[in-house]
């Protein structure tokens, strides 16, 4: 499973960064960076919650 981001929807509010800082980051221009696109099985539930918590619905799992 991989994390996808819709960069047109993301407003760089860093909710995902706060919940999983090893997976998400903001670059120097405040654009979202996904540090680890591949989701290990043991973190699927955790990252589903992060995806569901994005206030702009900019994240998805596929
Ligand atoms: S929580 Fe959503 S809107 Fe906020 S930085 Fe992450 S992807 Fe972007």
Backbone and ligand atoms as CSV (ligand in chain L), in Angstrom:
chain,resi,resn,atom,element,x,y,z
A,1,UNK,N,N,0.850,-1.194,0.000
A,1,UNK,CA,C,0.000,0.000,0.000
A,1,UNK,C,C,0.888,1.248,0.000
A,2,UNK,N,N,0.441,2.256,-0.762
A,2,UNK,CA,C,1.244,3.479,-0.870
A,2,UNK,C,C,0.393,4.693,-0.529
A,3,UNK,N,N,1.056,5.712,-0.016
A,3,UNK,CA,C,0.388,6.981,0.282
A,3,UNK,C,C,0.489,7.893,-0.934
A,4,UNK,N,N,-0.642,8.455,-1.295
A,4,UNK,CA,C,-0.662,9.435,-2.379
A,4,UNK,C,C,-1.176,10.765,-1.838
A,5,UNK,N,N,-0.655,11.838,-2.389
A,5,UNK,CA,C,-1.121,13.166,-1.984
A,5,UNK,C,C,-1.574,13.944,-3.212
A,6,UNK,N,N,-2.673,14.652,-3.058
A,6,UNK,CA,C,-3.126,15.577,-4.101
A,6,UNK,C,C,-2.606,16.963,-3.710
A,7,UNK,N,N,-1.561,17.370,-4.394
A,7,UNK,CA,C,-0.893,18.613,-4.003
A,7,UNK,C,C,-1.724,19.852,-4.338
A,8,UNK,N,N,-2.739,19.682,-5.177
A,8,UNK,CA,C,-3.646,20.811,-5.444
A,8,UNK,C,C,-4.579,21.053,-4.262
A,9,UNK,N,N,-4.881,19.978,-3.522
A,9,UNK,CA,C,-5.783,20.107,-2.369
A,9,UNK,C,C,-5.041,20.471,-1.087
A,10,UNK,N,N,-3.808,20.000,-0.947
A,10,UNK,CA,C,-3.044,20.214,0.293
A,10,UNK,C,C,-2.834,21.701,0.553
A,11,UNK,N,N,-3.108,22.100,1.804
A,11,UNK,CA,C,-2.891,23.500,2.171
A,11,UNK,C,C,-1.748,23.652,3.175
A,12,UNK,N,N,-0.933,22.606,3.303
A,12,UNK,CA,C,0.287,22.662,4.117
A,12,UNK,C,C,0.032,23.073,5.557
A,13,UNK,N,N,-1.066,22.564,6.126
A,13,UNK,CA,C,-1.344,22.900,7.527
A,13,UNK,C,C,-0.635,21.968,8.511
A,14,UNK,N,N,0.047,20.951,7.990
A,14,UNK,CA,C,0.935,20.084,8.776
A,14,UNK,C,C,0.233,19.176,9.772
A,15,UNK,N,N,-1.057,18.947,9.608
A,15,UNK,CA,C,-1.733,17.983,10.482
A,15,UNK,C,C,-1.065,16.612,10.352
A,16,UNK,N,N,-0.818,16.194,9.119
A,16,UNK,CA,C,-0.191,14.881,8.895
A,16,UNK,C,C,1.235,14.856,9.437
A,17,UNK,N,N,1.937,15.958,9.321
A,17,UNK,CA,C,3.317,16.035,9.825
A,17,UNK,C,C,3.318,15.843,11.342
A,18,UNK,N,N,2.346,16.441,12.000
A,18,UNK,CA,C,2.253,16.310,13.457
A,18,UNK,C,C,1.941,14.893,13.893
A,19,UNK,N,N,1.147,14.173,13.092
A,19,UNK,CA,C,0.737,12.815,13.466
A,19,UNK,C,C,1.788,11.773,13.106
A,20,UNK,N,N,2.529,11.971,12.021
A,20,UNK,CA,C,3.528,10.985,11.584
A,20,UNK,C,C,4.714,11.721,10.970
A,21,UNK,N,N,5.542,12.338,11.806
A,21,UNK,CA,C,6.634,13.177,11.307
A,21,UNK,C,C,7.736,12.408,10.576
A,22,UNK,N,N,7.763,11.089,10.717
A,22,UNK,CA,C,8.765,10.322,9.962
A,22,UNK,C,C,8.275,10.008,8.541
A,23,UNK,N,N,6.995,10.246,8.298
A,23,UNK,CA,C,6.416,9.927,6.982
A,23,UNK,C,C,6.148,11.201,6.171
A,24,UNK,N,N,5.758,12.268,6.867
A,24,UNK,CA,C,5.395,13.516,6.188
A,24,UNK,C,C,6.285,14.655,6.687
A,25,UNK,N,N,6.554,15.588,5.783
A,25,UNK,CA,C,7.313,16.776,6.178
A,25,UNK,C,C,6.895,17.924,5.262
A,26,UNK,N,N,7.236,19.129,5.661
A,26,UNK,CA,C,7.058,20.284,4.785
A,26,UNK,C,C,8.441,20.776,4.403
A,27,UNK,N,N,8.614,21.124,3.118
A,27,UNK,CA,C,9.928,21.611,2.704
A,27,UNK,C,C,10.069,23.107,3.031
A,28,UNK,N,N,11.167,23.691,2.641
A,28,UNK,CA,C,11.453,25.079,3.000
A,28,UNK,C,C,10.433,26.056,2.435
A,29,UNK,N,N,9.737,25.631,1.372
A,29,UNK,CA,C,8.696,26.480,0.776
A,29,UNK,C,C,7.306,26.102,1.271
A,30,UNK,N,N,7.264,25.252,2.321
A,30,UNK,CA,C,5.997,24.825,2.913
A,30,UNK,C,C,5.184,23.912,2.007
A,31,UNK,N,N,5.854,23.192,1.130
A,31,UNK,CA,C,5.152,22.184,0.342
A,31,UNK,C,C,5.315,20.825,1.000
A,32,UNK,N,N,4.240,20.050,0.942
A,32,UNK,CA,C,4.260,18.723,1.542
A,32,UNK,C,C,5.266,17.814,0.849
A,33,UNK,N,N,6.002,17.064,1.650
A,33,UNK,CA,C,6.912,16.039,1.149
A,33,UNK,C,C,6.540,14.728,1.835
A,34,UNK,N,N,6.357,13.679,1.044
A,34,UNK,CA,C,6.123,12.356,1.623
A,34,UNK,C,C,7.468,11.644,1.672
A,35,UNK,N,N,7.935,11.389,2.885
A,35,UNK,CA,C,9.264,10.813,3.068
A,35,UNK,C,C,9.257,9.315,2.813
A,36,UNK,N,N,8.139,8.660,3.125
A,36,UNK,CA,C,8.019,7.202,2.947
A,36,UNK,C,C,6.673,6.914,2.318
A,37,UNK,N,N,6.648,6.709,1.018
A,37,UNK,CA,C,5.371,6.439,0.341
A,37,UNK,C,C,4.859,5.031,0.639
A,38,UNK,N,N,5.775,4.092,0.777
A,38,UNK,CA,C,5.372,2.708,1.002
A,38,UNK,C,C,4.954,2.527,2.463
A,39,UNK,N,N,3.766,1.940,2.673
A,39,UNK,CA,C,3.245,1.772,4.034
A,39,UNK,C,C,3.479,0.342,4.492
A,40,UNK,N,N,4.275,0.133,5.553
A,40,UNK,CA,C,4.437,-1.218,6.063
A,40,UNK,C,C,3.123,-1.709,6.693
A,41,UNK,N,N,2.887,-3.011,6.603
A,41,UNK,CA,C,1.614,-3.581,7.073
A,41,UNK,C,C,1.319,-3.163,8.506
A,42,UNK,N,N,2.334,-3.144,9.351
A,42,UNK,CA,C,2.097,-2.852,10.768
A,42,UNK,C,C,1.707,-1.386,11.016
A,43,UNK,N,N,1.841,-0.533,10.008
A,43,UNK,CA,C,1.468,0.881,10.205
A,43,UNK,C,C,0.221,1.276,9.402
A,44,UNK,N,N,-0.416,0.296,8.770
A,44,UNK,CA,C,-1.574,0.629,7.935
A,44,UNK,C,C,-2.671,1.319,8.721
A,45,UNK,N,N,-2.992,0.784,9.892
A,45,UNK,CA,C,-4.090,1.356,10.678
A,45,UNK,C,C,-3.747,2.788,11.108
A,46,UNK,N,N,-2.529,2.970,11.585
A,46,UNK,CA,C,-2.072,4.307,12.005
A,46,UNK,C,C,-2.167,5.303,10.844
A,47,UNK,N,N,-1.693,4.882,9.682
A,47,UNK,CA,C,-1.654,5.828,8.561
A,47,UNK,C,C,-3.022,6.031,7.931
A,48,UNK,N,N,-3.912,5.035,8.077
A,48,UNK,CA,C,-5.301,5.265,7.670
A,48,UNK,C,C,-5.903,6.414,8.490
A,49,UNK,N,N,-5.571,6.454,9.758
A,49,UNK,CA,C,-6.097,7.518,10.614
A,49,UNK,C,C,-5.520,8.873,10.219
A,50,UNK,N,N,-4.248,8.894,9.846
A,50,UNK,CA,C,-3.652,10.149,9.384
A,50,UNK,C,C,-4.349,10.618,8.113
A,51,UNK,N,N,-4.549,9.695,7.181
A,51,UNK,CA,C,-5.217,10.037,5.922
A,51,UNK,C,C,-6.611,10.592,6.201
A,52,UNK,N,N,-7.322,9.938,7.130
A,52,UNK,CA,C,-8.688,10.373,7.455
A,52,UNK,C,C,-8.696,11.712,8.183
A,53,UNK,N,N,-7.580,12.069,8.794
A,53,UNK,CA,C,-7.517,13.308,9.580
A,53,UNK,C,C,-7.140,14.531,8.749
A,54,UNK,N,N,-6.731,14.327,7.509
A,54,UNK,CA,C,-6.363,15.478,6.682
A,54,UNK,C,C,-7.608,16.343,6.436
A,55,UNK,N,N,-7.583,17.582,6.879
A,55,UNK,CA,C,-8.777,18.423,6.753
A,55,UNK,C,C,-9.133,18.786,5.320
A,56,UNK,N,N,-8.224,18.578,4.402
A,56,UNK,CA,C,-8.495,18.882,2.988
A,56,UNK,C,C,-8.735,17.627,2.156
A,57,UNK,N,N,-8.758,16.465,2.804
A,57,UNK,CA,C,-8.907,15.186,2.083
A,57,UNK,C,C,-7.902,15.079,0.934
A,58,UNK,N,N,-6.686,15.508,1.216
A,58,UNK,CA,C,-5.655,15.523,0.176
A,58,UNK,C,C,-4.850,14.228,0.131
A,59,UNK,N,N,-5.037,13.367,1.133
A,59,UNK,CA,C,-4.246,12.131,1.207
A,59,UNK,C,C,-5.117,10.927,0.874
A,60,UNK,N,N,-4.494,9.915,0.282
A,60,UNK,CA,C,-5.214,8.670,0.026
A,60,UNK,C,C,-4.219,7.515,0.078
A,61,UNK,N,N,-4.752,6.302,0.231
A,61,UNK,CA,C,-3.954,5.083,0.211
A,61,UNK,C,C,-4.371,4.278,-0.996
A,62,UNK,N,N,-3.413,3.718,-1.676
A,62,UNK,CA,C,-3.786,2.864,-2.817
A,62,UNK,C,C,-2.843,1.675,-2.891
L,1,LIG,S1,S,-2.872,17.166,6.644
L,1,LIG,FE1,FE,-3.542,17.285,4.505
L,1,LIG,S2,S,-3.662,19.466,4.033
L,1,LIG,FE2,FE,-2.426,19.239,5.886
L,1,LIG,S3,S,-0.291,19.145,5.178
L,1,LIG,FE3,FE,-1.040,17.042,5.353
L,1,LIG,S4,S,-1.818,16.536,3.302
L,1,LIG,FE4,FE,-1.630,18.751,3.415
